[in-house]
Amino acid sequence: MVANHWNSYIDKLLVFFLSLFQLITYFGERMISEKTLWRNAVMQLSGNQSGQLIIMSVIALTYRQNGRLVGCKYRSMGKRFWQEKGTEKILYGLDDIQEANEIIIVEGEVDKLSVEEAGFCNCVSVPGGAPQKVSAKELPSLDKDTAYHYLWNCKEYLDKASRIILATDGDSPGQALAEELARRLGKERCWRVSWPKKEDSSCFKDANEVCHFLYSLLVF
């Protein structure tokens, strides 16, 4: 009985370290350090199959408010996303802008982690994707603005900022998102990032791509 209990403990410990190694390796390839992962409570999903604890190739990105877990977004290694049902929509990294006068908004959780790697912790990410284009309609009332409820759920945080830097993706949907955010947050306090060119014909897509490029310069 004691031996079985001990074997179970060893199995769980092994799964934990293998899971940790896989997580660190995955983000290491994206130039995200262990320190940043720990600080943002980035985890990996595990499961139970036929009574055995197994590692799942699924990243758990935890959404917290005042240190309390309020939601979780899952990301497979193949870049498929899903979320817990019934969770409140908020910005990822919300606690990092609690007292910030200047904030940065990016389009994805990995971009938020990348901006932090560059030394800026006053950064949050939108929880969902970007629209295909800017809406031609007038802004809906708060109760009907369902696609951007996360902004209104974080209004008390955003209202404190006098300067908001929109560092969304450089593609058309990313630029449409920046415009929609500015319409709601007030264009007079919003600044938009233009990602630098990586070639004559194209620019970097997002914060993580820039982070990856800068790291390659340091290494090589």
Backbone as CSV, one residue per row, in Angstrom:
resi,resn,N_x,N_y,N_z,CA_x,CA_y,CA_z,C_x,C_y,C_z
1,MET,0.836,-1.204,0.000,0.000,0.000,0.000,0.873,1.257,0.000
2,VAL,1.894,1.264,0.860,2.818,2.392,0.933,3.582,2.527,-0.377
3,ALA,3.975,1.376,-0.945,4.721,1.378,-2.207,3.879,1.968,-3.333
4,ASN,2.593,1.593,-3.376,1.702,2.122,-4.409,1.535,3.635,-4.272
5,HIS,1.396,4.071,-3.027,1.254,5.507,-2.770,2.521,6.250,-3.203
6,TRP,3.668,5.661,-2.896,4.945,6.272,-3.264,5.113,6.318,-4.780
7,ASN,4.742,5.238,-5.472,4.833,5.195,-6.929,3.931,6.251,-7.568
8,SER,2.747,6.423,-6.987,1.815,7.434,-7.484,2.407,8.834,-7.326
9,TYR,3.048,9.054,-6.193,3.684,10.353,-5.931,4.810,10.607,-6.931
10,ILE,5.626,9.580,-7.196,6.734,9.696,-8.151,6.197,9.992,-9.549
11,ASP,5.103,9.299,-9.924,4.503,9.525,-11.244,4.031,10.968,-11.400
12,LYS,3.394,11.484,-10.355,2.897,12.864,-10.401,4.053,13.858,-10.483
13,LEU,5.112,13.565,-9.744,6.282,14.440,-9.755,6.936,14.437,-11.130
14,LEU,7.004,13.253,-11.740,7.596,13.121,-13.067,6.779,13.888,-14.102
15,VAL,5.458,13.740,-14.021,4.578,14.460,-14.940,4.744,15.965,-14.776
16,PHE,4.865,16.406,-13.516,5.030,17.838,-13.243,6.290,18.379,-13.913
17,PHE,7.408,17.688,-13.743,8.671,18.184,-14.298,8.711,18.082,-15.824
18,LEU,8.108,17.028,-16.376,8.037,16.910,-17.828,7.160,18.014,-18.414
19,SER,6.052,18.292,-17.723,5.149,19.359,-18.144,5.848,20.711,-18.091
20,LEU,6.578,20.937,-17.009,7.311,22.191,-16.840,8.364,22.356,-17.928
21,PHE,9.068,21.276,-18.239,10.097,21.311,-19.279,9.481,21.643,-20.632
22,GLN,8.338,21.016,-20.933,7.667,21.254,-22.211,7.204,22.707,-22.324
23,LEU,6.673,23.227,-21.231,6.188,24.607,-21.212,7.335,25.595,-21.413
24,ILE,8.420,25.393,-20.671,9.578,26.290,-20.757,10.204,26.227,-22.153
25,THR,10.267,25.030,-22.724,10.827,24.866,-24.067,9.985,25.594,-25.107
26,TYR,8.667,25.413,-25.022,7.751,26.044,-25.980,7.903,27.561,-25.965
27,PHE,7.882,28.149,-24.771,7.978,29.602,-24.678,9.407,30.096,-24.891
28,GLY,10.382,29.255,-24.564,11.769,29.625,-24.814,12.022,29.848,-26.293
29,GLU,11.374,29.053,-27.143,11.496,29.222,-28.589,10.874,30.536,-29.051
30,ARG,10.017,31.093,-28.215,9.365,32.382,-28.509,9.985,33.513,-27.699
31,MET,11.136,33.243,-27.123,11.928,34.234,-26.382,11.232,34.735,-25.117
32,ILE,10.414,33.876,-24.513,9.755,34.210,-23.251,10.467,33.450,-22.136
33,SER,10.938,34.161,-21.124,11.736,33.558,-20.056,10.878,32.869,-18.998
34,GLU,11.532,32.023,-18.216,10.855,31.356,-17.100,10.321,32.377,-16.100
35,LYS,11.091,33.418,-15.859,10.682,34.456,-14.906,9.348,35.076,-15.309
36,THR,9.198,35.367,-16.589,7.953,35.965,-17.081,6.803,34.974,-16.995
37,LEU,7.071,33.710,-17.266,6.031,32.682,-17.153,5.536,32.560,-15.721
38,TRP,6.465,32.529,-14.759,6.094,32.409,-13.347,5.306,33.629,-12.900
39,ARG,5.782,34.798,-13.295,5.132,36.038,-12.855,3.688,36.118,-13.342
40,ASN,3.433,35.602,-14.539,2.097,35.659,-15.126,1.291,34.381,-14.913
41,ALA,1.828,33.484,-14.088,1.129,32.230,-13.746,0.686,31.468,-14.992
42,VAL,1.595,31.365,-15.978,1.325,30.571,-17.170,1.536,29.106,-16.807
43,MET,0.561,28.271,-17.114,0.604,26.868,-16.697,0.363,25.943,-17.879
44,GLN,0.370,24.645,-17.585,0.077,23.654,-18.607,-0.972,22.698,-18.073
45,LEU,-1.907,22.340,-18.942,-3.015,21.478,-18.547,-2.547,20.031,-18.444
46,SER,-3.001,19.363,-17.395,-2.748,17.925,-17.259,-4.098,17.232,-17.187
47,GLY,-4.115,15.946,-17.415,-5.378,15.221,-17.411,-5.217,13.824,-16.861
48,ASN,-6.323,13.123,-16.771,-6.327,11.763,-16.240,-6.903,10.831,-17.293
49,GLN,-6.125,9.830,-17.675,-6.563,8.884,-18.694,-6.331,7.464,-18.192
50,SER,-7.413,6.721,-18.059,-7.341,5.338,-17.549,-6.630,5.277,-16.205
51,GLY,-6.909,6.281,-15.373,-6.320,6.300,-14.032,-4.901,6.815,-13.982
52,GLN,-4.358,7.210,-15.130,-2.980,7.702,-15.180,-2.963,9.210,-15.430
53,LEU,-2.135,9.922,-14.685,-1.962,11.356,-14.886,-1.094,11.560,-16.113
54,ILE,-1.583,12.324,-17.079,-0.850,12.506,-18.328,-0.616,13.991,-18.604
55,ILE,0.400,14.275,-19.412,0.685,15.635,-19.852,-0.136,15.919,-21.102
56,MET,-0.767,17.073,-21.144,-1.509,17.486,-22.323,-0.787,18.684,-22.942
57,SER,-0.693,18.690,-24.256,0.008,19.778,-24.948,-0.895,21.001,-25.051
58,VAL,-1.318,21.463,-23.880,-2.239,22.599,-23.806,-1.728,23.600,-22.772
59,ILE,-1.572,24.839,-23.172,-1.122,25.910,-22.279,-2.334,26.544,-21.621
60,ALA,-2.224,26.832,-20.342,-3.295,27.501,-19.603,-2.847,28.920,-19.266
61,LEU,-3.515,29.892,-19.853,-3.211,31.309,-19.626,-4.239,31.853,-18.641
62,THR,-3.800,32.131,-17.437,-4.727,32.493,-16.369,-5.043,33.988,-16.366
63,TYR,-6.315,34.280,-16.241,-6.799,35.661,-16.143,-7.107,35.952,-14.685
64,ARG,-6.481,36.996,-14.161,-6.620,37.314,-12.742,-7.022,38.772,-12.537
65,GLN,-7.770,38.988,-11.458,-8.171,40.333,-11.058,-8.009,40.442,-9.554
66,ASN,-7.189,41.403,-9.128,-6.839,41.533,-7.704,-6.251,40.232,-7.153
67,GLY,-5.468,39.559,-7.991,-4.818,38.322,-7.594,-5.706,37.098,-7.628
68,ARG,-6.985,37.288,-7.914,-7.944,36.176,-7.891,-8.159,35.641,-9.304
69,LEU,-8.155,34.322,-9.437,-8.385,33.691,-10.737,-9.847,33.874,-11.144
70,VAL,-10.077,34.538,-12.279,-11.450,34.780,-12.736,-11.728,34.122,-14.088
71,GLY,-10.690,33.600,-14.716,-10.886,32.957,-16.004,-9.615,32.282,-16.481
72,CYS,-9.767,31.451,-17.494,-8.601,30.754,-18.043,-8.821,30.520,-19.533
73,LYS,-7.805,30.822,-20.301,-7.844,30.597,-21.740,-6.833,29.517,-22.078
74,TYR,-7.261,28.546,-22.852,-6.396,27.427,-23.202,-5.910,27.570,-24.641
75,ARG,-4.658,27.200,-24.830,-4.040,27.301,-26.153,-3.275,26.015,-26.423
76,SER,-3.647,25.310,-27.484,-2.916,24.100,-27.847,-1.615,24.493,-28.522
77,MET,-0.675,23.560,-28.556,0.595,23.841,-29.220,0.376,24.128,-30.711
78,GLY,-0.775,23.679,-31.225,-1.114,23.947,-32.620,-1.854,25.251,-32.813
79,LYS,-1.902,26.078,-31.763,-2.488,27.421,-31.785,-4.004,27.396,-31.918
80,ARG,-4.667,26.427,-31.294,-6.129,26.449,-31.193,-6.485,26.977,-29.813
81,PHE,-7.491,27.863,-29.743,-7.839,28.513,-28.484,-9.236,28.113,-28.021
82,TRP,-9.429,28.047,-26.718,-10.770,27.943,-26.141,-10.710,28.428,-24.697
83,GLN,-11.885,28.751,-24.142,-11.945,29.307,-22.799,-12.945,28.560,-21.934
84,GLU,-12.786,28.726,-20.621,-13.770,28.192,-19.694,-15.099,28.901,-19.931
85,LYS,-16.191,28.153,-19.871,-17.503,28.755,-20.074,-17.914,29.575,-18.849
86,GLY,-18.634,30.657,-19.121,-19.197,31.449,-18.040,-18.220,32.329,-17.297
87,THR,-17.011,32.500,-17.832,-16.031,33.353,-17.146,-16.198,34.803,-17.582
88,GLU,-15.870,35.703,-16.692,-16.000,37.125,-16.981,-14.914,37.562,-17.954
89,LYS,-15.305,38.333,-18.945,-14.354,38.829,-19.943,-13.593,40.029,-19.382
90,ILE,-12.285,39.884,-19.255,-11.433,40.991,-18.824,-10.160,40.980,-19.664
91,LEU,-9.355,42.007,-19.511,-8.066,42.073,-20.195,-7.064,41.136,-19.524
92,TYR,-6.224,40.504,-20.318,-5.188,39.625,-19.786,-4.056,40.469,-19.207
93,GLY,-3.709,40.194,-17.947,-2.665,40.968,-17.283,-3.217,42.191,-16.571
94,LEU,-4.506,42.169,-16.271,-5.196,43.343,-15.729,-4.524,43.930,-14.492
95,ASP,-4.062,43.084,-13.591,-3.454,43.588,-12.351,-2.195,44.419,-12.606
96,ASP,-1.583,44.249,-13.783,-0.359,44.995,-14.103,-0.620,46.464,-14.433
97,ILE,-1.887,46.822,-14.640,-2.176,48.233,-14.960,-3.027,48.885,-13.870
98,GLN,-3.061,48.250,-12.714,-3.936,48.725,-11.641,-3.700,50.191,-11.282
99,GLU,-2.437,50.594,-11.247,-2.111,51.981,-10.894,-1.353,52.690,-12.015
100,ALA,-1.452,52.171,-13.224,-0.656,52.714,-14.335,-1.295,53.954,-14.952
101,ASN,-0.468,54.946,-15.193,-0.916,56.158,-15.874,-0.784,56.005,-17.386
102,GLU,0.129,55.132,-17.793,0.338,54.826,-19.206,0.247,53.320,-19.381
103,ILE,-0.549,52.869,-20.337,-0.716,51.429,-20.540,-0.526,51.068,-22.011
104,ILE,-0.176,49.811,-22.221,0.012,49.266,-23.566,-1.015,48.158,-23.762
105,ILE,-1.696,48.170,-24.890,-2.663,47.117,-25.203,-2.196,46.377,-26.450
106,VAL,-2.081,45.051,-26.340,-1.670,44.216,-27.468,-2.797,43.249,-27.823
107,GLU,-2.563,42.454,-28.874,-3.642,41.628,-29.420,-3.665,40.193,-28.900
108,GLY,-2.599,39.747,-28.264,-2.564,38.371,-27.801,-1.745,38.210,-26.542
109,GLU,-2.010,37.135,-25.813,-1.325,36.905,-24.544,0.186,36.764,-24.719
110,VAL,0.620,36.090,-25.775,2.061,35.926,-26.013,2.718,37.277,-26.293
111,ASP,1.990,38.164,-26.952,2.518,39.514,-27.184,2.657,40.274,-25.873
112,LYS,1.718,40.079,-24.953,1.822,40.728,-23.635,3.083,40.251,-22.922
113,LEU,3.335,38.944,-22.980,4.535,38.381,-22.359,5.798,38.914,-23.041
114,SER,5.734,39.113,-24.351,6.886,39.628,-25.106,7.198,41.067,-24.730
115,VAL,6.161,41.878,-24.568,6.354,43.274,-24.165,6.969,43.325,-22.775
116,GLU,6.557,42.401,-21.912,7.145,42.327,-20.572,8.621,41.951,-20.651
117,GLU,8.977,41.076,-21.578,10.383,40.713,-21.772,11.212,41.937,-22.165
118,ALA,10.567,42.880,-22.838,11.259,44.108,-23.250,11.342,45.124,-22.117
119,GLY,10.759,44.780,-20.962,10.874,45.644,-19.792,9.649,46.457,-19.445
120,PHE,8.531,46.203,-20.142,7.315,46.971,-19.888,6.228,46.059,-19.309
121,CYS,5.988,46.198,-18.022,4.976,45.370,-17.359,3.583,45.994,-17.421
122,ASN,3.512,47.271,-17.779,2.220,47.964,-17.832,1.484,47.650,-19.131
123,CYS,1.320,46.370,-19.389,0.766,45.901,-20.658,-0.343,44.889,-20.412
124,VAL,-1.394,44.972,-21.221,-2.496,44.014,-21.172,-2.804,43.551,-22.589
125,SER,-3.497,42.427,-22.679,-3.919,41.927,-23.984,-5.434,41.796,-24.019
126,VAL,-5.999,42.033,-25.188,-7.424,41.757,-25.364,-7.612,40.244,-25.273
127,PRO,-8.771,39.775,-24.802,-8.969,38.336,-24.617,-9.382,37.591,-25.875
128,GLY,-9.811,38.322,-26.895,-10.280,37.671,-28.115,-9.559,38.181,-29.343
129,GLY,-10.074,37.798,-30.497,-9.426,38.171,-31.742,-9.799,39.557,-32.218
130,ALA,-9.361,39.864,-33.427,-9.593,41.181,-34.021,-10.693,41.094,-35.076
131,PRO,-11.424,42.199,-35.280,-12.446,42.215,-36.335,-11.786,42.272,-37.709
132,GLN,-12.511,41.871,-38.729,-11.959,41.916,-40.081,-11.832,43.345,-40.604
133,LYS,-12.733,44.213,-40.127,-12.690,45.612,-40.557,-13.362,46.492,-39.517
134,VAL,-13.148,47.781,-39.632,-13.766,48.743,-38.716,-15.248,48.854,-39.043
135,SER,-16.071,48.834,-38.023,-17.512,48.948,-38.229,-17.871,50.354,-38.700
136,ALA,-18.786,50.415,-39.667,-19.245,51.708,-40.177,-20.384,52.264,-39.327
137,LYS,-20.867,51.473,-38.390,-21.999,51.876,-37.557,-21.534,52.717,-36.370
138,GLU,-22.474,53.428,-35.775,-22.180,54.170,-34.556,-21.909,53.186,-33.424
139,LEU,-21.198,53.640,-32.406,-20.905,52.762,-31.275,-22.195,52.328,-30.594
140,PRO,-22.323,51.030,-30.295,-23.525,50.560,-29.604,-23.509,50.977,-28.136
141,SER,-24.642,50.855,-27.482,-24.705,51.127,-26.045,-23.877,50.081,-25.311
142,LEU,-23.481,50.378,-24.084,-22.591,49.484,-23.339,-23.155,48.074,-23.221
143,ASP,-24.457,47.955,-22.978,-25.054,46.630,-22.785,-25.114,45.820,-24.076
144,LYS,-24.997,46.497,-25.228,-25.047,45.797,-26.510,-23.669,45.672,-27.168
145,ASP,-22.671,46.245,-26.549,-21.314,46.203,-27.110,-20.616,44.910,-26.688
146,THR,-21.209,43.783,-27.067,-20.777,42.474,-26.555,-19.344,42.107,-26.944
147,ALA,-18.920,42.486,-28.135,-17.570,42.119,-28.589,-16.477,42.813,-27.783
148,TYR,-16.848,43.912,-27.128,-15.848,44.683,-26.369,-16.239,44.842,-24.904
149,HIS,-17.021,43.879,-24.407,-17.428,43.914,-22.998,-16.227,43.953,-22.065
150,TYR,-15.129,43.347,-22.494,-13.940,43.304,-21.637,-13.424,44.706,-21.320
151,LEU,-13.627,45.649,-22.226,-13.207,47.030,-21.954,-14.041,47.643,-20.837
152,TRP,-15.333,47.420,-20.910,-16.233,48.019,-19.918,-16.094,47.320,-18.571
153,ASN,-15.759,46.033,-18.585,-15.512,45.319,-17.326,-14.238,45.815,-16.637
154,CYS,-13.369,46.457,-17.405,-12.093,46.968,-16.866,-12.055,48.495,-16.856
155,LYS,-13.213,49.107,-16.936,-13.304,50.561,-17.095,-12.580,51.332,-15.985
156,GLU,-12.710,50.878,-14.742,-12.085,51.606,-13.630,-10.560,51.614,-13.746
157,TYR,-9.995,50.585,-14.372,-8.549,50.530,-14.592,-8.163,51.455,-15.750
158,LEU,-8.914,51.364,-16.837,-8.592,52.119,-18.045,-8.801,53.617,-17.863
159,ASP,-9.761,53.983,-17.035,-10.044,55.407,-16.812,-8.874,56.144,-16.161
160,LYS,-8.006,55.411,-15.474,-6.868,56.037,-14.787,-5.747,56.426,-15.747
161,ALA,-5.752,55.847,-16.931,-4.654,56.063,-17.883,-4.854,57.340,-18.693
162,SER,-3.825,58.161,-18.743,-3.870,59.372,-19.566,-3.291,59.114,-20.956
163,ARG,-2.564,58.014,-21.087,-1.937,57.664,-22.371,-2.076,56.159,-22.579
164,ILE,-2.655,55.776,-23.716,-2.867,54.364,-24.048,-2.178,54.068,-25.376
165,ILE,-1.244,53.130,-25.350,-0.491,52.763,-26.549,-1.094,51.491,-27.134
166,LEU,-1.584,51.581,-28.350,-2.223,50.451,-29.021,-1.186,49.749,-29.895
167,ALA,-0.721,48.595,-29.421,0.330,47.843,-30.120,-0.248,46.540,-30.656
168,THR,-1.319,46.660,-31.422,-1.973,45.493,-32.006,-1.173,44.996,-33.212
169,ASP,-1.611,43.876,-33.792,-0.902,43.309,-34.934,-0.892,44.285,-36.112
170,GLY,0.111,44.133,-36.962,0.269,45.042,-38.086,-0.594,44.717,-39.292
171,ASP,-1.321,43.583,-39.258,-2.177,43.236,-40.389,-3.481,44.035,-40.346
172,SER,-4.323,43.843,-41.355,-5.564,44.622,-41.452,-6.497,44.418,-40.261
173,PRO,-6.744,43.165,-39.814,-7.583,42.993,-38.624,-6.990,43.660,-37.384
174,GLY,-5.670,43.580,-37.234,-5.021,44.209,-36.082,-5.200,45.713,-36.076
175,GLN,-5.110,46.320,-37.252,-5.305,47.765,-37.358,-6.769,48.146,-37.151
176,ALA,-7.674,47.264,-37.586,-9.104,47.496,-37.338,-9.392,47.433,-35.841
177,LEU,-8.742,46.498,-35.155,-8.908,46.391,-33.703,-8.423,47.661,-33.015
178,ALA,-7.270,48.165,-33.430,-6.730,49.393,-32.835,-7.710,50.546,-32.993
179,GLU,-8.325,50.634,-34.161,-9.294,51.708,-34.403,-10.537,51.543,-33.525
180,GLU,-11.022,50.317,-33.402,-12.208,50.070,-32.572,-11.911,50.357,-31.099
181,LEU,-10.722,50.016,-30.653,-10.338,50.316,-29.266,-10.266,51.824,-29.050
182,ALA,-9.658,52.518,-30.003,-9.518,53.973,-29.884,-10.877,54.661,-29.868
183,ARG,-11.810,54.157,-30.646,-13.161,54.736,-30.670,-13.810,54.668,-29.295
184,ARG,-13.518,53.608,-28.563,-14.146,53.401,-27.261,-13.362,54.038,-26.110
185,LEU,-12.069,54.074,-26.244,-11.221,54.583,-25.159,-10.968,56.087,-25.248
186,GLY,-11.241,56.652,-26.420,-10.999,58.077,-26.624,-9.733,58.296,-27.432
187,LYS,-9.880,58.750,-28.664,-8.725,58.888,-29.556,-7.712,59.910,-29.059
188,GLU,-8.179,60.848,-28.237,-7.287,61.903,-27.757,-6.208,61.378,-26.819
189,ARG,-6.385,60.195,-26.263,-5.351,59.652,-25.366,-4.725,58.367,-25.907
190,CYS,-5.029,58.022,-27.158,-4.508,56.788,-27.756,-3.393,57.078,-28.762
191,TRP,-2.357,56.255,-28.693,-1.236,56.314,-29.625,-1.097,54.928,-30.253
192,ARG,-0.857,54.900,-31.564,-0.795,53.614,-32.260,0.643,53.273,-32.659
193,VAL,1.040,52.042,-32.393,2.384,51.564,-32.750,2.407,51.122,-34.209
194,SER,3.437,51.545,-34.931,3.704,51.038,-36.277,4.948,50.166,-36.176
195,TRP,4.804,48.875,-36.423,5.932,47.957,-36.293,6.965,48.236,-37.374
196,PRO,8.255,48.147,-37.050,9.316,48.469,-38.024,9.383,47.466,-39.171
197,LYS,10.041,47.875,-40.229,10.202,46.998,-41.388,11.231,45.913,-41.097
198,LYS,10.934,44.705,-41.567,11.923,43.627,-41.478,12.540,43.362,-42.852
199,GLU,11.810,43.751,-43.884,12.295,43.671,-45.260,11.767,44.904,-45.988
200,ASP,12.209,45.100,-47.204,11.746,46.264,-47.967,10.241,46.233,-48.201
201,SER,9.689,45.022,-48.297,8.278,44.902,-48.674,7.345,44.552,-47.515
202,SER,7.884,44.306,-46.334,7.010,43.898,-45.230,7.528,44.389,-43.883
203,CYS,6.590,44.464,-42.922,6.919,44.890,-41.562,6.737,43.722,-40.602
204,PHE,7.281,43.856,-39.409,7.036,42.850,-38.386,5.549,42.830,-38.058
205,LYS,5.048,41.648,-37.716,3.605,41.487,-37.498,3.167,41.921,-36.110
206,ASP,3.979,41.581,-35.092,3.534,41.837,-33.723,4.723,41.912,-32.770
207,ALA,4.419,42.087,-31.493,5.468,42.256,-30.481,6.360,41.029,-30.364
208,ASN,5.784,39.837,-30.464,6.592,38.635,-30.313,7.569,38.469,-31.468
209,GLU,7.145,38.819,-32.659,8.037,38.716,-33.818,9.212,39.685,-33.675
210,VAL,8.952,40.880,-33.177,10.024,41.851,-32.934,10.967,41.338,-31.852
211,CYS,10.390,40.790,-30.782,11.179,40.233,-29.676,12.103,39.125,-30.176
212,HIS,11.567,38.254,-31.008,12.334,37.144,-31.566,13.486,37.662,-32.423
213,PHE,13.213,38.673,-33.232,14.237,39.242,-34.114,15.358,39.896,-33.310
214,LEU,14.991,40.687,-32.308,15.997,41.376,-31.496,16.868,40.383,-30.738
215,TYR,16.260,39.295,-30.271,17.027,38.275,-29.556,18.027,37.607,-30.499
216,SER,17.605,37.373,-31.738,18.508,36.734,-32.710,19.716,37.622,-32.999
217,LEU,19.531,38.940,-32.949,20.657,39.856,-33.151,21.656,39.758,-32.008
218,LEU,21.130,39.590,-30.783,22.005,39.478,-29.617,22.806,38.184,-29.641
219,VAL,22.165,37.120,-30.126,22.809,35.798,-30.136,23.837,35.692,-31.249
220,PHE,23.472,36.231,-32.420,24.345,36.053,-33.579,25.143,37.311,-33.903
